[in-house]
């Protein structure tokens, strides 16, 4: 066995170690590895990555809970109420920079007042408990919208993604992640998600190409109490037959949503020209 090992190249020896590490991580942590990628790592880089992940899992397994404020070293800060409008932005930027230097990052969308974000950090995020895991180069990311969901943004994004997948791309399995298990199309009886996806693929196969000429969201309405939402889109597009003939469709597109498990899922679709 030793002779066989000595006959291996250094790269093959590292690859053997990688295979052993993968088997161990699969058995102990339920890890999954996908082979055959076009962008496969070299054995050396993969070895470094596997050791990094393994070390992280070991640290995470034995980690204690600690507040974000203690994790970043309990820095002094001004209470939000003590900051005037001329200084809030500067103090927020200083705080975000300090957090980043100590391995914590807060991500949030544009459009929020700086005071809102600053108050959230010092009044809420600082008290949030996280795993006390520290590794070189590691940054723990928090997302403001996971604490305070932006439903208008989510519904708009899901609608735009659906129209993109329907008229600008080929439907794929990932595109189904926002579909309910049952859906209603243009007032028809409900069908299963699988049947609805088959309809989409049949619709796309019937046309050679699509060209969207107008796509404007005109209404976003939701009720968390009723767990329902609707988005209306002023939509116009051309569909080209297999022989190049052009057909135009225009009108209001409607997507209905149901709120389940903390997310919005599409349960109703009405698109001009889509099997009406």
C-alpha positions in Angstrom: 0.0 0.0 0.0 2.9 2.4 0.8 4.5 1.6 -2.5 1.2 2.4 -4.3 1.0 5.7 -2.4 4.6 6.6 -3.3 3.7 6.1 -7.0 1.0 8.8 -6.8 1.8 12.4 -7.9 1.5 15.2 -5.3 -1.7 16.3 -7.0 -3.2 12.7 -6.8 -2.2 12.5 -3.1 -4.1 15.8 -2.4 -7.1 14.5 -4.4 -7.2 11.4 -2.3 -7.2 13.5 0.8 -10.0 15.6 -0.7 -12.1 12.5 -1.4 -11.6 11.3 2.2 -12.6 14.8 3.6 -15.7 14.8 1.4 -16.8 11.3 2.6 -16.2 12.5 6.2 -18.3 15.6 5.7 -21.0 13.7 4.0 -21.2 11.2 6.9 -20.9 13.6 9.8 -22.6 16.8 8.4 -24.8 15.6 5.6 -22.8 17.6 3.1 -23.5 17.2 -0.6 -21.0 17.6 -3.4 -21.8 18.0 -7.1 -19.2 16.6 -9.5 -18.6 17.4 -13.1 -18.8 21.2 -12.9 -17.2 23.2 -15.7 -15.5 25.3 -13.1 -14.0 22.6 -11.0 -11.4 23.8 -8.5 -7.8 22.5 -8.6 -7.1 19.8 -6.0 -5.0 22.3 -4.0 -7.6 25.0 -3.9 -10.3 22.5 -3.2 -8.3 21.1 -0.3 -8.0 24.6 1.2 -11.7 25.1 0.8 -12.6 21.8 2.3 -10.4 22.4 5.4 -11.9 25.9 5.8 -15.5 24.4 5.7 -14.5 21.6 8.1 -12.9 24.1 10.6 -16.0 26.3 10.3 -18.3 23.4 11.1 -16.2 22.3 14.1 -16.2 25.8 15.5 -19.9 26.3 14.8 -20.8 23.0 16.5 -19.2 24.1 19.8 -19.9 27.8 19.5 -21.6 29.7 22.3 -24.2 32.4 21.7 -23.1 36.0 22.1 -24.8 39.3 21.3 -23.7 41.1 18.2 -22.6 44.0 20.4 -20.3 41.8 22.4 -19.0 40.1 19.2 -17.8 43.4 17.8 -16.1 44.4 21.1 -18.8 46.6 22.7 -17.8 49.9 21.0 -19.1 53.2 22.4 -21.9 54.7 20.4 -24.4 57.6 20.5 -28.1 56.9 21.2 -30.2 57.6 18.2 -32.3 60.2 20.0 -29.2 62.3 20.7 -28.2 62.6 17.1 -29.5 65.5 14.9 -30.1 65.3 11.2 -26.7 66.7 10.3 -24.8 64.0 12.1 -26.9 60.8 11.8 -25.5 59.8 8.4 -21.9 60.3 9.5 -22.5 58.2 12.7 -24.2 55.5 10.7 -21.3 55.2 8.3 -18.8 55.1 11.1 -20.8 52.3 12.8 -21.2 50.3 9.6 -17.4 50.6 8.9 -16.6 49.5 12.5 -18.9 46.5 12.3 -17.4 45.5 9.0 -13.8 45.7 10.4 -15.0 43.3 13.2 -16.7 40.7 11.0 -20.3 41.8 10.9 -22.2 43.4 8.0 -25.7 44.7 7.7 -27.2 44.5 4.2 -30.3 46.5 3.3 -32.0 47.9 0.3 -31.8 51.6 -0.8 -34.5 54.0 0.2 -34.4 53.8 4.0 -33.8 56.9 6.1 -30.4 56.7 7.8 -32.0 57.2 11.2 -34.2 54.1 10.7 -31.1 51.9 10.0 -29.0 53.4 12.8 -31.9 53.0 15.4 -32.3 49.4 14.2 -28.6 48.6 14.7 -28.3 50.0 18.2 -31.7 49.1 19.5 -32.2 45.7 18.0 -29.3 44.2 16.1 -26.8 44.8 18.9 -29.0 42.7 21.2 -29.4 39.9 18.7 -27.6 36.7 19.6 -25.2 35.0 17.1 -22.7 32.2 17.2 -19.4 33.2 18.5 -17.4 31.9 15.5 -14.4 33.7 14.3 -12.2 32.9 11.4 -9.8 34.9 9.2 -11.7 36.6 6.4 -15.1 35.5 7.7 -18.0 38.0 7.8 -21.4 37.4 9.3 -24.1 39.1 7.2 -27.5 40.2 8.5 -30.3 41.4 6.3 -32.6 44.2 7.5 -35.5 42.9 5.4 -35.3 39.5 7.3 -36.3 41.5 10.4 -38.7 43.8 8.6 -39.9 42.3 5.3 -40.4 44.7 2.4 -43.5 43.1 1.0 -44.0 45.7 -1.8 -40.4 45.0 -3.0 -40.8 41.2 -2.7 -44.1 41.1 -4.7 -42.6 43.4 -7.4 -39.5 41.3 -7.7 -41.5 38.0 -7.9 -43.7 39.5 -10.6 -40.8 40.7 -12.7 -39.0 37.4 -12.3 -42.1 35.5 -13.4 -42.6 37.6 -16.5 -38.9 37.3 -17.3 -39.0 33.5 -17.1 -42.2 33.4 -19.1 -41.3 35.8 -22.0 -37.6 36.4 -21.9 -36.0 33.1 -20.9 -36.5 29.3 -20.9 -38.5 28.0 -17.9 -36.3 26.1 -15.4 -36.9 24.3 -12.2 -35.6 27.2 -10.1 -38.2 29.5 -11.6 -40.9 27.3 -9.9 -39.7 28.3 -6.4 -42.4 31.0 -6.0 -45.3 28.9 -7.3 -48.1 27.6 -5.0 -48.8 23.8 -5.1 -52.1 24.7 -6.9 -52.7 27.7 -9.2 -55.5 29.3 -11.1 -55.0 30.6 -14.6 -57.2 33.3 -16.1 -60.3 32.4 -14.0 -60.1 28.7 -14.8 -60.2 25.9 -12.3 -57.1 25.4 -10.2 -54.4 23.0 -11.5 -51.4 21.5 -9.9 -48.0 23.2 -10.0 -46.7 20.5 -12.3 -49.6 20.9 -14.7 -49.2 24.7 -14.7 -45.4 24.4 -15.5 -46.3 22.0 -18.3 -48.6 24.7 -19.7 -45.8 27.2 -19.5 -43.4 25.0 -21.4 -46.0 24.2 -24.0 -46.7 27.9 -24.5 -43.0 28.7 -24.9 -42.5 25.8 -27.3 -45.4 27.1 -29.5 -43.5 30.3 -30.2 -40.1 30.9 -31.7 -39.4 34.1 -29.7 -40.9 36.9 -27.7 -40.2 40.6 -27.5 -41.6 42.6 -24.5 -42.3 46.2 -25.5 -44.0 47.4 -22.3 -43.8 46.2 -18.8 -45.1 48.6 -16.1 -46.3 47.6 -12.7 -49.4 49.8 -12.0 -50.7 48.2 -8.7 -49.3 46.3 -5.8 -51.9 45.5 -3.1 -51.5 43.1 -0.2 -53.1 42.1 3.1 -51.1 40.2 5.6 -54.3 39.6 7.6 -55.9 37.9 4.6 -52.6 36.5 3.4 -53.3 37.6 -0.1 -51.8 40.0 -2.6 -52.2 41.0 -6.2 -49.9 42.8 -8.7 -51.2 44.4 -11.9 -48.8 45.0 -14.8 -49.5 47.0 -17.9 -47.9 44.5 -20.4 -47.4 44.5 -24.1 -45.3 42.0 -26.1 -44.9 40.4 -29.5 -44.8 36.7 -30.1 -43.2 35.3 -33.2 -44.3 32.1 -34.8 -41.9 29.4 -36.0 -42.1 30.9 -39.5 -41.5 34.4 -38.2 -45.0 35.8 -38.3 -45.5 38.4 -35.5 -48.5 38.5 -33.2 -49.1 41.3 -30.7 -50.6 41.1 -27.2 -51.3 43.9 -24.8 -53.4 44.5 -21.7 -53.3 44.1 -17.9 -51.4 41.1 -16.6 -52.5 40.0 -13.1 -50.6 37.9 -10.6 -52.2 36.8 -7.4 -50.2 35.7 -4.4 -50.7 33.8 -1.2 -48.6 34.4 1.9 -47.3 31.1 3.3 -44.4 30.2 5.6 -43.3 33.8 5.7 -43.0 34.1 1.9 -45.2 35.2 -1.0 -46.2 32.4 -3.5 -48.0 32.9 -6.9 -51.4 31.2 -6.9 -53.1 33.0 -9.8 -51.9 34.1 -13.2 -53.6 36.0 -16.0 -51.3 37.1 -18.9 -52.6 38.4 -22.2 -52.0 35.8 -24.9 -51.0 33.1 -22.4 -53.6 30.4 -23.1 -56.6 32.8 -22.7 
